[in-house]
């Protein structure tokens, strides 16, 4: 089994930055992902998540698009939805 990682960048609405980031991290935790890097600059978040396999990361990407207040998601090409 090969481990997988997901580096991504996204913007958060400035009115609710911490609440939205908390929601994003809760989604990752419920899926079973591990946070390996987090950086927040203003309303731009830089995350790197780790999982034992690719499928949980793909599920996280799909759910991230449904979070209110998250926009301008920059995903690696292999993680983009079809």
C-alpha positions in Angstrom: 0.0 0.0 0.0 1.3 3.4 -1.0 0.6 6.5 1.0 -0.8 9.6 -0.7 -0.5 13.3 0.0 -2.5 16.3 -1.1 -1.0 19.8 -1.2 -3.7 22.4 -1.8 -4.4 26.1 -1.6 -7.7 27.9 -1.3 -9.2 31.2 -0.2 -11.6 31.7 2.7 -14.2 34.5 3.0 -12.6 37.0 5.4 -15.8 37.3 7.5 -15.5 33.8 8.8 -11.9 32.6 8.2 -11.4 30.6 11.4 -14.9 29.1 11.4 -14.5 28.0 7.8 -11.0 26.6 8.4 -12.3 24.7 11.4 -15.1 23.2 9.2 -12.5 22.2 6.5 -10.3 20.5 9.1 -13.3 18.7 10.6 -14.1 17.2 7.2 -10.5 16.0 6.9 -10.6 14.5 10.4 -13.9 12.7 9.8 -12.5 11.1 6.6 -9.4 10.0 8.5 -6.8 12.3 6.8 -3.7 13.6 8.6 -2.7 17.2 8.5 1.0 17.5 7.8 1.2 21.2 7.0 -1.1 24.2 7.6 -0.3 27.8 6.8 -2.7 30.7 6.9 -1.9 34.1 5.2 -4.7 36.5 5.5 -7.6 34.7 3.9 -5.5 32.2 1.9 -4.9 28.7 3.4 -2.1 26.3 2.4 -2.7 22.7 3.5 -1.0 19.4 3.0 -3.0 16.3 3.9 -1.8 12.7 4.1 -3.7 9.4 3.8 -2.9 5.7 3.5 -4.5 5.7 0.0 -5.8 8.1 -2.7 -9.6 7.6 -2.3 -10.0 9.5 1.0 -8.1 12.4 -0.5 -10.4 12.4 -3.6 -13.5 12.4 -1.2 -12.1 15.3 0.7 -11.6 17.3 -2.6 -15.2 16.6 -3.5 -16.5 17.8 -0.1 -14.2 20.8 -0.1 -16.1 22.2 -3.1 -19.3 22.2 -1.1 -18.0 24.2 1.9 -19.6 27.6 2.0 -16.9 30.3 2.2 -14.2 28.3 0.4 -13.3 29.4 -3.1 -10.4 29.6 -5.5 -9.4 26.0 -4.7 -6.0 25.1 -6.3 -5.7 21.3 -6.5 -3.0 19.2 -8.2 -4.1 18.2 -11.7 -4.6 14.5 -10.8 -7.1 15.5 -8.1 -9.3 17.7 -10.3 -12.9 16.4 -10.8 -13.7 14.9 -14.2 
